[in-house]
């Protein structure tokens, strides 16, 4: 599952906890997560990591009910003119998931995706806020995320910018969840290794 929380004026940690209780994901990825979200394990248990963006109050965070295979880590992305961005890499055993909040520039965000792909193993997923319009065209990856809009630009123009790309994985289901206090809808996907693997993850 992935959700852009909209930092200060968006979803509260209590709302995030309620979403986890309702959906019971194996992995929750969050974008624009502030220090308030650090309270999440105290409310619902589980395992958590947050990586703030350089010089920003918000960043990328992840939560799981089970221990991570290795400590989540961050990689720096090709920078834009205003914001230096990261990707958070989460190893869940059967595959690796990259948590992203990409730049708005349509050339730059595709370049950032290609950079992220160089850090990922054969079985991997890239979830999050892509800020991307139109096809992605990342070699070796398929767009399996829900096709419905996930965000309204200026509260008017519906856009599908929260996405999921996979390599070496199959997607059993993909849903846009009801909106809450953020300007983005959460998305949920159910992924499994494509070549007969028994393990799966609701992300």
C-alpha positions as CSV (number, residue, x, y, z in Angstrom):
1,X,0.0,0.0,0.0
2,X,1.2,3.5,-0.8
3,X,-0.1,6.9,0.4
4,X,1.1,10.5,0.0
5,X,0.1,12.0,3.3
6,X,0.4,15.8,2.3
7,X,2.8,16.7,5.2
8,X,1.4,19.3,7.7
9,X,-2.1,19.7,6.5
10,X,-2.8,16.2,5.4
11,X,-3.4,12.8,7.1
12,X,-2.7,12.5,10.8
13,X,-0.9,9.6,12.4
14,X,-4.3,8.5,13.8
15,X,-5.7,8.3,10.2
16,X,-2.7,6.2,9.1
17,X,-3.3,3.9,12.0
18,X,-7.0,3.5,11.1
19,X,-6.0,2.7,7.5
20,X,-3.7,0.0,8.6
21,X,-6.3,-1.5,10.9
22,X,-8.9,-1.5,8.0
23,X,-6.6,-2.8,5.2
24,X,-4.0,-4.9,7.2
25,X,-1.2,-4.4,4.6
26,X,2.1,-6.4,4.7
27,X,3.8,-3.1,3.8
28,X,2.7,0.5,3.9
29,X,4.8,3.1,2.1
30,X,4.3,6.8,2.8
31,X,5.4,10.0,1.1
32,X,5.5,13.5,2.7
33,X,5.7,11.9,6.1
34,X,6.7,14.2,8.9
35,X,8.0,13.5,12.4
36,X,4.4,13.1,13.6
37,X,4.3,9.8,11.7
38,X,7.2,8.5,13.8
39,X,4.5,7.8,16.5
40,X,2.9,5.1,14.3
41,X,4.7,2.1,15.9
42,X,3.6,3.3,19.3
43,X,0.0,3.2,18.2
44,X,-0.1,-0.1,16.3
45,X,3.2,-1.8,16.8
46,X,5.2,-3.1,13.9
47,X,8.4,-2.0,12.3
48,X,9.0,1.5,10.9
49,X,11.7,3.6,9.2
50,X,11.6,7.2,7.9
51,X,14.1,9.0,5.6
52,X,13.6,12.8,5.5
53,X,14.4,14.6,2.3
54,X,17.4,16.9,2.5
55,X,16.5,20.3,4.1
56,X,12.8,19.3,4.3
57,X,10.4,18.6,7.2
58,X,8.9,15.6,5.3
59,X,10.2,12.5,3.6
60,X,9.6,8.8,2.8
61,X,8.5,6.3,5.5
62,X,7.6,2.7,5.6
63,X,5.8,0.4,8.1
64,X,5.4,-3.4,8.2
65,X,3.9,-5.7,10.8
66,X,6.9,-7.9,10.5
67,X,10.7,-7.2,10.7
68,X,12.3,-6.0,7.5
69,X,14.8,-8.4,6.0
70,X,17.4,-5.6,6.1
71,X,17.2,-2.1,7.5
72,X,15.5,0.1,4.9
73,X,18.0,2.5,3.2
74,X,17.8,5.5,1.0
75,X,19.5,6.4,-2.3
76,X,19.9,9.9,-3.7
77,X,18.1,10.7,-7.0
78,X,19.2,13.1,-9.8
79,X,18.2,16.5,-8.3
80,X,15.8,19.0,-9.5
81,X,16.2,22.8,-9.1
82,X,14.3,23.1,-5.8
83,X,14.1,19.8,-4.0
84,X,16.7,17.1,-3.6
85,X,14.9,13.8,-3.6
86,X,15.5,10.2,-2.3
87,X,14.1,6.8,-2.9
88,X,13.6,4.5,0.1
89,X,14.5,0.8,-0.6
90,X,12.7,-1.8,1.4
91,X,13.8,-5.5,1.3
92,X,10.9,-7.7,2.3
93,X,12.6,-11.0,1.5
94,X,10.8,-12.2,-1.7
95,X,11.6,-9.0,-3.4
96,X,12.6,-5.3,-2.9
97,X,10.2,-2.3,-3.0
98,X,11.3,1.2,-3.8
99,X,9.3,4.0,-2.2
100,X,9.3,7.1,-4.3
101,X,8.2,10.7,-4.5
102,X,9.5,11.9,-7.8
103,X,10.1,15.4,-9.2
104,X,7.4,17.2,-11.2
105,X,9.6,17.6,-14.3
106,X,8.5,15.0,-16.8
107,X,12.0,14.4,-18.2
108,X,13.6,14.4,-14.8
109,X,11.2,12.1,-13.0
110,X,11.7,9.5,-15.8
111,X,15.5,9.9,-15.3
112,X,15.0,9.4,-11.6
113,X,13.1,6.1,-12.3
114,X,15.9,4.8,-14.5
115,X,18.4,5.7,-11.7
116,X,16.3,3.8,-9.1
117,X,16.1,0.7,-11.3
118,X,19.9,0.3,-11.2
119,X,19.7,-0.4,-7.4
120,X,17.0,-3.0,-7.7
121,X,17.2,-6.8,-7.9
122,X,15.5,-9.0,-10.6
123,X,12.3,-9.0,-8.6
124,X,11.3,-5.5,-7.5
125,X,8.4,-3.0,-7.3
126,X,8.5,0.8,-7.4
127,X,5.5,2.4,-5.6
128,X,4.6,5.9,-4.7
129,X,3.9,9.4,-6.0
130,X,5.4,9.5,-9.4
131,X,4.2,13.1,-10.3
132,X,4.2,11.7,-13.8
133,X,1.7,12.1,-16.6
134,X,1.5,9.6,-19.5
135,X,3.3,6.3,-20.0
136,X,6.4,5.5,-17.9
137,X,8.3,3.3,-20.3
138,X,10.9,2.0,-17.8
139,X,12.7,-0.9,-19.6
140,X,11.9,-4.3,-18.0
141,X,9.1,-3.0,-15.8
142,X,5.3,-3.1,-16.2
143,X,2.8,-0.6,-14.8
144,X,0.3,-2.8,-12.8
145,X,-1.1,-0.1,-10.5
146,X,-4.8,0.9,-10.5
147,X,-6.0,2.9,-13.6
148,X,-8.3,5.3,-11.8
149,X,-7.2,8.8,-10.9
150,X,-5.5,9.2,-7.5
151,X,-5.1,13.0,-7.3
152,X,-6.8,16.2,-8.4
153,X,-4.5,18.9,-9.5
154,X,-5.8,22.2,-8.2
155,X,-8.9,20.3,-6.9
156,X,-10.1,20.0,-10.5
157,X,-8.0,17.9,-13.0
158,X,-8.0,14.2,-12.1
159,X,-4.6,12.6,-12.5
160,X,-3.2,9.1,-12.1
161,X,0.1,9.9,-10.5
162,X,0.3,7.3,-7.7
163,X,1.6,4.2,-9.5
164,X,3.2,0.8,-9.2
165,X,5.8,-0.6,-11.6
166,X,7.0,-4.2,-11.2
167,X,9.7,-6.4,-12.6
168,X,9.6,-10.2,-12.0
169,X,6.4,-9.9,-10.1
170,X,2.7,-10.6,-10.8
171,X,-0.1,-8.4,-9.5
172,X,-3.3,-10.1,-8.3
173,X,-5.2,-7.0,-7.6
174,X,-4.8,-3.2,-7.6
175,X,-7.2,-0.7,-6.0
176,X,-7.6,3.0,-5.3
177,X,-8.8,3.4,-1.8
178,X,-11.2,6.1,-0.5
179,X,-9.7,9.5,0.1
180,X,-9.1,10.9,3.6
181,X,-7.4,14.1,4.7
182,X,-4.7,14.0,2.0
183,X,-5.0,15.3,-1.5
184,X,-4.0,11.8,-2.7
185,X,-5.9,8.6,-2.5
186,X,-4.0,5.6,-1.1
187,X,-3.4,2.8,-3.5
188,X,-3.2,-1.0,-2.7
189,X,-1.6,-3.7,-4.8
190,X,-1.2,-7.5,-4.1
191,X,2.1,-8.7,-5.5
192,X,3.7,-12.1,-5.8
193,X,6.8,-13.4,-7.5
194,X,6.0,-14.2,-11.1
195,X,7.8,-17.6,-11.4
196,X,5.9,-19.8,-9.0
197,X,7.0,-18.2,-5.7
198,X,4.8,-19.0,-2.8
199,X,5.3,-15.7,-0.9
200,X,3.1,-12.7,-1.7
201,X,2.7,-9.3,-0.2
202,X,-0.2,-6.8,0.0
203,X,1.5,-3.5,-0.4
